[in-house]
Amino acid sequence: MAAAWLRQQHPDWHIVDAGVAPGLGPSNGLASRVMQEQGLTVPVLPGKSWTLYRQNSFDHVLVLSKLAAAVMQREAPHWPVTELLVDDPAVVQGTEAFRLEAYRATAQELREKLLEWWESAGFESDQSFSVK
């Protein structure tokens, strides 16, 4: 979700979307559905591991979980990491409607944290991280 909003803001940036524990199960498609509700197209794709990019350098690395923050601190201390910690909606149990609400709540929280980071980093944009 974060990558989709960042791509909307800055389509000229090279944005990598990867995780510290990808592929633990098939994507349930709920994140893509929530982002479609926001007017963004996010394909349902298998997750990629951050280790694919271990040798790369980045201007910014945004991590969304405590686990990711710990892994980055231990394994990639040279990367400029910013923590935007949000609850992982993928761990929520219940009906599809209940889980979808968890994804919506996480999307809203993430959007707010991205906007705060965006402004604190001094970036300018003609757009905001819009929510429909």
C-alpha positions, 0 to 999 in steps of 0.5 A: 500500500505504501509503495502505491501511494509513493508511486502516485506521488512520485512516478519518477522515483524507483520504488522497491516493494519488498518484505522481510518475510514475504510469501508466507502464504498466498496474497488474499487480495485485500490490500489490492482491493482497498487500494482500488477503493482509493483509486490506485491500481495495485496488482496482486503479486507474490511478495519479494524478499528484501534480500534481493536488494541487499547490495543496492543503495537507497535514498530512503527505506521505509519499514512498516513493522518492528520485525522489518526494523530489527532486520534492517538494523541487523542486516542492512545498517547502512540503509537510511531506515525510517520506521512507519510502524503499522499493524499488519492486517494480514494477521487478522482473523475473522470473516472477509468483511472483518479482515477487509475493515482491518486492511482499510484501517491500516491503509488509513493509518499508513496514509497518515504516517506517510503524509507526516513523513513526506512533509517532515522530509521536505518533499513537495507535491501537487497532490496529497496522499488522497483517500476517497 
